[in-house]
C-alpha cells in the first residue's frame, strides 16, 4: 500500500508573482517541492496588476479592510487580468520549464461557490466547498501542478472576486494539505517593530485589535487562524525566498504561524 500523498499549497502574490516568470530558481523550487510532498497546488492573486489596469481604464481603486471594492466593471478587470493574463503566463512558464501544469479557477468543475460577504464591497465573496475535489487529487496523482486563480462564482452564476488568501485557506482545508505557504513581498508578520519568527492566534488577535496588523495582512492571518482550526499546523508567511521554502528549519526570513508560541 502506497503512503498517502502529502500536499503543499503555495499562494504566490506581490513581487514573488513576477519573479516566477523570470527566475529559474523558482522552477527548481517547485520541482523540489513536488518531490518532497508529492502534490503541489499553486494559488495566485493579481494585486497591483488589477489596480494598474483599473486606473488605466478610469475605474476607481478602493479597498475596505484589506479587500478590493469590486463593481461590475472592476469584476471584469479582475477576471481578465487574474484568470486570463497572469494565470496563462504562470502556466506557460511552468510548462516551458518542464513541469506539467494546468490553469484553473475556483469556478471549474463546480467545486466552490462564493457567498457575498458585504454589499458595500460589491462582487466580493467568501469561498465555500460545494462539490467534489477528487478531480484535483487526480491531477496531483498524475504529477500535474494545478494553478488556481481565486476567481469564483455565486449561486446565480455571477463572477465573484475572492481574496486569494481566503481561497488558499479553503483549498488547503479541502485537500487536507500538509503545509501552506503564503509567499509575497512581505518579509513576515511585524509586531513591536520586528518580524516575528513565530506568531500564534493570541498575538494575531492582539495585533489586529491594536492596529499593528493592518490592510491585506488581516485577511491573510484570519485565513491562517482558520487553517489552524482545521488541523493544518505548518503555515508560513514570508517574502520571495525560493532557496529556503523547502527547508522546514529555515532560519531566514518569514513567520511561522503556530497554535501556541510558548
C-alpha positions as CSV (number, residue, x, y, z in Angstrom):
1,X,0.0,0.0,0.0
2,X,1.5,3.3,-1.1
3,X,1.7,6.1,1.6
4,X,-0.8,8.9,1.3
5,X,0.4,11.8,-0.7
6,X,1.3,14.9,1.2
7,X,0.2,18.2,-0.4
8,X,1.6,21.7,-0.3
9,X,-0.5,24.7,-1.2
10,X,1.6,27.7,-2.3
11,X,-0.1,31.1,-2.5
12,X,2.0,33.5,-4.6
13,X,1.5,37.2,-4.9
14,X,3.4,40.5,-5.0
15,X,6.9,40.6,-6.2
16,X,7.1,36.8,-6.0
17,X,4.5,36.5,-8.7
18,X,6.7,38.5,-11.1
19,X,9.8,36.5,-10.1
20,X,8.1,33.2,-11.1
21,X,8.3,34.4,-14.7
22,X,12.0,35.4,-14.6
23,X,13.9,33.4,-12.0
24,X,14.9,29.8,-12.8
25,X,15.3,29.2,-9.0
26,X,11.6,29.3,-8.7
27,X,11.1,26.5,-11.1
28,X,13.6,24.4,-9.3
29,X,11.9,25.2,-6.0
30,X,8.5,24.0,-7.3
31,X,10.1,20.8,-8.7
32,X,11.8,20.1,-5.4
33,X,8.6,20.7,-3.5
34,X,6.8,18.3,-5.8
35,X,9.4,15.7,-4.9
36,X,9.2,16.4,-1.2
37,X,5.4,16.5,-0.9
38,X,4.1,14.6,-3.9
39,X,1.5,17.2,-4.7
40,X,1.8,20.9,-5.2
41,X,-1.1,23.3,-5.8
42,X,-0.4,27.0,-6.7
43,X,-2.9,29.7,-5.9
44,X,-2.3,33.3,-7.1
45,X,-3.7,36.7,-6.8
46,X,-3.1,39.7,-9.0
47,X,-2.9,42.6,-6.6
48,X,-1.2,45.7,-8.1
49,X,-1.9,44.5,-11.6
50,X,-5.6,44.8,-11.1
51,X,-5.2,48.3,-9.7
52,X,-2.9,49.3,-12.6
53,X,-5.4,48.1,-15.2
54,X,-8.3,49.6,-13.4
55,X,-6.6,53.0,-13.2
56,X,-5.7,52.8,-16.9
57,X,-9.4,52.2,-17.7
58,X,-10.5,55.1,-15.4
59,X,-12.1,52.8,-12.8
60,X,-11.9,53.6,-9.1
61,X,-9.4,51.7,-6.9
62,X,-10.7,51.3,-3.4
63,X,-10.2,48.8,-0.5
64,X,-12.1,48.1,2.7
65,X,-10.5,46.0,5.5
66,X,-7.9,44.7,3.1
67,X,-10.3,43.7,0.4
68,X,-10.9,45.3,-3.0
69,X,-14.2,47.1,-3.6
70,X,-15.4,45.4,-6.8
71,X,-18.0,46.9,-9.0
72,X,-19.3,45.1,-12.1
73,X,-16.7,46.9,-14.2
74,X,-13.9,46.1,-11.8
75,X,-15.0,42.5,-11.7
76,X,-14.4,42.2,-15.4
77,X,-10.9,43.6,-14.9
78,X,-10.2,41.1,-12.1
79,X,-11.3,38.2,-14.4
80,X,-9.3,39.4,-17.4
81,X,-6.1,40.1,-15.5
82,X,-6.0,37.4,-12.8
83,X,-7.7,34.5,-14.6
84,X,-6.6,35.5,-18.1
85,X,-3.3,37.2,-18.4
86,X,-1.5,36.1,-15.1
87,X,-2.8,32.6,-14.9
88,X,-1.9,31.9,-18.5
89,X,1.6,33.4,-18.0
90,X,2.3,31.2,-14.9
91,X,1.1,28.0,-16.6
92,X,3.1,28.8,-19.8
93,X,6.2,29.4,-17.8
94,X,5.9,26.2,-15.8
95,X,5.2,24.1,-18.9
96,X,8.1,25.7,-20.8
97,X,10.4,24.7,-17.9
98,X,9.3,21.1,-17.9
99,X,6.5,21.0,-15.4
100,X,3.1,19.6,-16.2
101,X,0.7,22.4,-15.2
102,X,-2.9,23.4,-15.9
103,X,-4.6,26.7,-15.4
104,X,-7.8,26.7,-13.4
105,X,-10.2,29.0,-11.4
106,X,-12.5,28.4,-8.5
107,X,-15.4,28.1,-10.9
108,X,-14.1,24.9,-12.6
109,X,-16.0,21.7,-12.0
110,X,-18.4,23.3,-9.6
111,X,-16.2,22.6,-6.5
112,X,-16.5,26.0,-5.0
113,X,-19.1,28.8,-4.6
114,X,-18.5,32.3,-3.3
115,X,-21.0,33.8,-0.9
116,X,-21.3,37.6,-0.8
117,X,-20.0,39.0,2.4
118,X,-20.6,42.7,2.4
119,X,-22.8,44.6,-0.1
120,X,-20.5,47.6,0.2
121,X,-17.7,45.5,-1.3
122,X,-19.7,44.6,-4.4
123,X,-18.9,41.4,-6.2
124,X,-16.7,40.0,-3.4
125,X,-17.2,36.8,-1.7
126,X,-16.0,34.1,0.7
127,X,-15.4,30.7,-0.9
128,X,-17.1,27.5,0.2
129,X,-16.5,24.0,-1.0
130,X,-19.8,22.8,-2.5
131,X,-18.6,19.9,-4.8
132,X,-16.1,17.1,-5.0
133,X,-12.4,17.9,-5.2
134,X,-11.4,14.4,-6.2
135,X,-10.5,15.6,-9.7
136,X,-7.9,17.9,-8.1
137,X,-6.4,14.9,-6.3
138,X,-6.4,13.0,-9.6
139,X,-4.4,15.8,-11.2
140,X,-1.9,15.7,-8.3
141,X,-1.7,11.9,-8.6
142,X,-0.6,12.4,-12.2
143,X,2.1,14.9,-11.2
144,X,0.1,17.8,-12.6
145,X,0.6,21.2,-10.9
146,X,-2.9,22.9,-10.7
147,X,-2.5,26.7,-10.9
148,X,-5.6,28.3,-9.5
149,X,-6.8,31.9,-9.9
150,X,-9.1,32.6,-7.0
151,X,-12.0,33.8,-9.3
152,X,-15.2,32.1,-8.2
153,X,-19.0,32.4,-9.0
154,X,-22.0,32.8,-6.8
155,X,-25.1,30.6,-6.9
156,X,-26.6,32.8,-9.6
157,X,-23.6,32.5,-11.8
158,X,-22.2,36.0,-11.2
159,X,-18.4,36.2,-11.3
160,X,-17.0,36.9,-7.8
161,X,-13.8,38.4,-6.7
162,X,-12.4,36.2,-3.9
163,X,-9.3,37.2,-1.9
164,X,-6.6,34.7,-2.8
165,X,-5.7,34.2,0.8
166,X,-9.2,33.1,1.6
167,X,-9.2,30.8,-1.5
168,X,-5.9,29.3,-0.4
169,X,-7.5,28.6,3.0
170,X,-10.5,26.7,1.6
171,X,-8.3,24.9,-1.0
172,X,-5.8,23.7,1.7
173,X,-8.6,22.6,4.1
174,X,-10.5,20.8,1.3
175,X,-7.3,18.9,0.3
176,X,-6.2,18.3,3.9
177,X,-2.9,19.8,2.9
178,X,0.2,19.2,5.0
179,X,1.7,22.6,4.5
180,X,0.6,26.1,3.4
181,X,3.0,28.8,2.2
182,X,2.0,32.4,1.7
183,X,4.7,33.9,-0.5
184,X,4.8,37.6,-1.4
185,X,7.0,40.7,-0.9
186,X,6.2,40.9,2.8
187,X,9.1,39.7,4.9
188,X,6.8,38.3,7.6
189,X,4.4,39.5,10.3
190,X,5.8,42.5,12.1
191,X,4.9,43.2,15.7
192,X,6.7,45.6,18.0
193,X,8.8,46.8,15.1
194,X,10.3,43.5,14.2
195,X,9.5,40.4,12.1
196,X,8.2,37.6,14.3
197,X,9.7,34.1,13.8
198,X,6.6,32.6,15.4
199,X,3.2,34.0,15.9
200,X,0.1,32.4,17.5
201,X,-3.6,33.3,17.5
202,X,-3.3,35.3,20.7
203,X,-0.7,37.6,19.1
204,X,-2.6,37.8,15.9
205,X,-5.8,38.9,17.6
206,X,-4.0,41.4,19.7
207,X,-2.1,42.8,16.7
208,X,-5.3,43.3,14.7
209,X,-7.1,44.9,17.6
210,X,-4.3,47.4,18.4
211,X,-3.7,48.3,14.8
212,X,-0.2,46.8,14.3
213,X,-1.6,44.3,11.8
214,X,-3.4,46.1,9.0
215,X,-4.5,46.1,5.4
216,X,-4.0,42.8,3.4
217,X,-2.3,41.1,6.3
218,X,-5.7,41.0,8.2
219,X,-7.4,38.5,5.8
220,X,-4.2,36.6,5.4
221,X,-3.9,36.0,9.1
222,X,-7.6,35.3,9.5
223,X,-7.1,32.6,6.9
224,X,-4.1,31.2,8.9
225,X,-6.2,31.0,12.1
226,X,-8.9,29.1,10.2
227,X,-6.3,26.7,8.9
228,X,-5.1,26.1,12.5
229,X,-8.7,25.4,13.5
230,X,-8.9,22.8,10.7
231,X,-5.7,21.0,11.9
232,X,-3.2,22.4,9.4
233,X,-0.2,23.3,11.5
234,X,2.6,24.1,9.1
235,X,1.9,27.6,7.8
236,X,4.5,30.1,6.6
237,X,4.3,33.7,5.6
238,X,7.3,35.4,4.1
239,X,9.0,37.1,1.2
240,X,10.3,35.7,-2.0
241,X,12.7,33.1,-0.6
242,X,12.7,30.1,-3.0
243,X,16.0,28.8,-1.7
244,X,14.6,28.3,1.8
245,X,10.9,27.5,1.3
246,X,11.6,23.7,1.3
247,X,13.6,23.8,4.5
248,X,11.3,23.5,7.5
249,X,14.1,24.7,9.7
250,X,15.0,27.7,7.6
251,X,16.3,30.4,9.8
252,X,15.9,33.1,7.2
253,X,13.0,35.4,6.7
254,X,9.4,34.7,7.3
255,X,6.9,33.9,10.1
256,X,5.6,30.5,11.1
257,X,2.0,30.6,12.3
258,X,1.5,28.2,15.2
259,X,-1.1,27.1,17.7
260,X,1.0,28.5,20.6
261,X,4.2,30.4,20.6
262,X,5.0,29.4,24.2
